[in-house]
Amino acid sequence: MLMPTKRYDRAYFERWYRDPRYAVVHGGIVARRVQLAVAAAEYLLERPLRTVLDVGCGEAPWRALLKHARPKVRYTGVDASEYVVERFGNRRGILLGRLADLGRLKLDPPYDLIVCSDVLHYVETDEARRGLKAIARLLGGVAFLEVFAKEDKTEGDQEEFQQRPAEAYLRLFRETGLVPLGLHCYVGRALRDTLTVFERGGGGRRA
């Protein structure tokens, strides 16, 4: 596995998340993603959200929104940025680790919601596979796995962007047992047999 050359330091987050010349993801977009993921998880779990694992969380913008919507939710973040963990780790519950490290971290599954937003298309295929396998094992509810494929028109940070076609991601999801619901939402073993035909993305048959 190739090690990344990018530095996820303070300058990176200032440029891509706060500088209006470069930032493409704004607070309103993140809020809508949080609302979607929470609603999907609670719809299928049939109860309020209790636990969240946010993989590649950065400075944890999801955390404040989740805490506002569900004050009692237990949030755990994971990020590869030493800057993020040093500055925010203790206050925001962020552990140091890459996607491929999920299997060795001291986590407390199952998680009602696992978030992996804007991460999968920046890692090598082997790391994506290992990370998705770990997510499938840790998942008790819904995973929000935002990913952009080669066929998509994308803006923003293109450095180390993996030009994988959509079919390559679909194979990874099938290999790891994650069932697509649509709108970046997936379920694993815990819930897949509870889905109706048309709750599955595309109305496909049960596996």
C-alpha positions as CSV (number, residue, x, y, z in Angstrom):
1,M,0.0,0.0,0.0
2,L,1.4,3.4,-1.0
3,M,1.6,5.9,1.8
4,P,-0.1,9.3,1.1
5,T,2.1,12.3,0.4
6,K,-0.5,14.9,1.3
7,R,-0.3,16.7,4.6
8,Y,-3.6,17.1,6.4
9,D,-2.4,20.0,8.5
10,R,-3.9,23.2,9.5
11,A,-3.2,24.8,6.1
12,Y,-5.0,22.0,4.4
13,F,-8.2,22.5,6.4
14,E,-8.0,26.3,6.1
15,R,-7.7,26.0,2.3
16,W,-10.3,23.4,1.5
17,Y,-12.9,24.0,4.2
18,R,-12.7,27.8,5.0
19,D,-11.1,29.7,2.1
20,P,-14.1,30.8,-0.2
21,R,-11.8,30.5,-3.2
22,Y,-11.4,26.8,-2.8
23,A,-14.0,25.4,-0.4
24,V,-16.8,23.5,-2.1
25,V,-18.5,21.9,0.9
26,H,-20.3,24.5,3.1
27,G,-22.2,24.2,6.4
28,G,-25.6,23.8,4.7
29,I,-24.5,20.9,2.7
30,V,-23.0,19.1,5.7
31,A,-26.2,19.7,7.7
32,R,-28.3,18.1,5.0
33,R,-26.0,15.1,4.9
34,V,-26.3,14.7,8.6
35,Q,-30.2,15.0,8.5
36,L,-30.3,12.3,5.7
37,A,-28.0,9.9,7.5
38,V,-29.7,10.3,10.9
39,A,-33.2,9.8,9.3
40,A,-32.1,6.7,7.4
41,A,-30.5,5.1,10.4
42,E,-33.5,5.8,12.7
43,Y,-36.0,4.8,10.1
44,L,-34.4,1.3,9.8
45,L,-33.5,0.9,13.5
46,E,-36.9,2.1,14.6
47,R,-35.4,4.1,17.5
48,P,-33.3,7.2,18.2
49,L,-29.6,7.2,17.2
50,R,-27.3,6.3,20.0
51,T,-23.8,5.7,18.6
52,V,-21.8,7.2,15.7
53,L,-18.4,6.3,14.2
54,D,-17.1,9.0,11.8
55,V,-14.1,7.7,9.8
56,G,-11.9,10.3,8.2
57,C,-13.8,12.9,10.2
58,G,-11.3,15.8,9.8
59,E,-12.1,18.5,12.3
60,A,-15.4,16.7,13.0
61,P,-18.0,19.0,11.5
62,W,-20.6,16.2,11.8
63,R,-20.1,16.0,15.5
64,A,-21.7,19.4,16.5
65,L,-24.6,18.8,14.1
66,L,-25.2,15.3,15.4
67,K,-25.0,16.5,19.1
68,H,-27.5,19.3,18.3
69,A,-29.9,16.8,16.7
70,R,-29.4,14.0,19.3
71,P,-27.7,15.4,22.4
72,K,-27.2,12.0,24.0
73,V,-25.5,10.4,21.0
74,R,-22.0,8.9,21.6
75,Y,-19.6,10.1,18.9
76,T,-16.3,8.6,18.0
77,G,-14.1,10.1,15.3
78,V,-11.1,8.6,13.5
79,D,-8.7,10.7,11.4
80,A,-5.2,10.3,10.0
81,S,-4.3,14.0,10.6
82,E,-1.9,14.4,13.6
83,Y,-2.8,18.1,13.6
84,V,-6.5,17.3,14.0
85,V,-6.0,14.8,16.8
86,E,-3.5,17.0,18.7
87,R,-5.8,20.0,18.5
88,F,-9.3,18.5,18.8
89,G,-8.8,14.8,19.8
90,N,-9.7,15.0,23.5
91,R,-12.4,17.6,23.1
92,R,-14.2,16.0,20.1
93,G,-13.5,12.3,20.7
94,I,-11.1,11.8,17.7
95,L,-8.7,8.9,17.5
96,L,-5.6,8.9,15.2
97,G,-5.9,6.3,12.4
98,R,-6.4,5.7,8.7
99,L,-9.3,3.8,7.1
100,A,-7.1,0.7,7.0
101,D,-6.5,1.0,10.7
102,L,-10.1,0.4,11.8
103,G,-9.5,-3.2,12.6
104,R,-6.8,-2.4,15.2
105,L,-8.3,0.6,17.0
106,K,-10.1,0.3,20.3
107,L,-13.6,0.8,19.2
108,D,-16.9,-0.1,20.8
109,P,-19.3,-1.6,18.1
110,P,-21.9,-2.0,16.9
111,Y,-22.5,1.5,15.7
112,D,-25.9,2.8,14.7
113,L,-24.4,5.1,12.1
114,I,-21.0,4.9,10.5
115,V,-19.9,7.9,8.5
116,C,-17.1,7.8,5.8
117,S,-17.6,11.0,3.9
118,D,-15.3,12.2,1.1
119,V,-12.6,9.6,2.0
120,L,-12.9,6.4,-0.1
121,H,-11.9,8.1,-3.4
122,Y,-8.6,9.4,-1.9
123,V,-7.2,6.0,-0.8
124,E,-5.7,3.0,-2.7
125,T,-8.0,0.1,-3.5
126,D,-6.4,-2.2,-1.0
127,E,-7.0,0.3,1.8
128,A,-10.6,0.9,0.6
129,R,-11.3,-2.8,0.7
130,R,-9.8,-3.3,4.2
131,G,-11.6,-0.2,5.5
132,L,-15.0,-1.3,4.1
133,K,-14.6,-4.8,5.5
134,A,-14.0,-3.3,8.9
135,I,-16.9,-0.9,8.6
136,A,-19.1,-3.9,7.7
137,R,-18.0,-5.7,10.9
138,L,-18.6,-2.6,13.1
139,L,-21.9,-1.7,11.6
140,G,-25.2,-2.3,13.4
141,G,-27.3,0.3,11.5
142,V,-26.7,2.4,8.5
143,A,-23.4,3.5,6.9
144,F,-23.2,6.9,5.1
145,L,-20.4,6.2,2.6
146,E,-20.0,9.2,0.3
147,V,-17.9,8.3,-2.7
148,F,-17.3,9.9,-6.1
149,A,-16.4,7.7,-9.1
150,K,-14.5,8.4,-12.3
151,E,-17.7,9.1,-14.1
152,D,-18.7,11.9,-11.7
153,K,-17.9,15.5,-12.3
154,T,-16.1,16.6,-9.2
155,E,-14.8,19.9,-7.8
156,G,-12.2,20.7,-5.1
157,D,-9.2,18.8,-4.0
158,Q,-8.0,16.6,-6.9
159,E,-4.6,15.6,-5.3
160,E,-4.4,11.7,-4.9
161,F,-8.0,11.4,-6.2
162,Q,-8.5,7.8,-7.3
163,Q,-10.0,7.6,-10.8
164,R,-12.0,4.4,-10.1
165,P,-15.1,3.6,-12.2
166,A,-18.4,3.1,-10.5
167,E,-18.3,-0.6,-11.1
168,A,-15.1,-0.9,-9.1
169,Y,-16.9,0.6,-6.1
170,L,-19.9,-1.6,-6.6
171,R,-17.6,-4.7,-6.6
172,L,-16.0,-3.5,-3.3
173,F,-19.4,-3.1,-1.7
174,R,-20.5,-6.5,-2.9
175,E,-17.3,-8.1,-1.6
176,T,-17.8,-6.6,1.8
177,G,-21.5,-7.4,2.1
178,L,-22.7,-3.8,2.2
179,V,-26.1,-3.3,0.6
180,P,-26.9,0.0,-1.1
181,L,-30.0,1.9,-0.2
182,G,-29.3,4.9,-2.4
183,L,-28.1,8.4,-1.6
184,H,-24.8,7.1,-0.2
185,C,-26.5,5.0,2.5
186,Y,-25.7,1.3,3.1
187,V,-26.6,-1.5,5.5
188,G,-24.7,-4.6,6.5
189,R,-25.5,-8.0,8.0
190,A,-27.4,-6.6,11.0
191,L,-30.2,-5.1,8.9
192,R,-30.0,-6.4,5.4
193,D,-32.5,-9.2,5.9
194,T,-35.1,-6.7,7.3
195,L,-35.2,-4.7,4.1
196,T,-38.2,-4.8,1.8
197,V,-37.5,-5.1,-1.9
198,F,-37.8,-1.4,-2.6
199,E,-35.9,-0.3,0.5
200,R,-32.9,-1.7,-1.3
201,G,-31.3,0.7,-3.8
202,G,-32.8,0.0,-7.2
203,G,-35.4,-2.4,-5.8
204,G,-33.0,-5.4,-6.2
205,R,-33.7,-8.8,-4.8
206,R,-32.4,-9.9,-1.4
207,A,-29.0,-11.4,-1.5
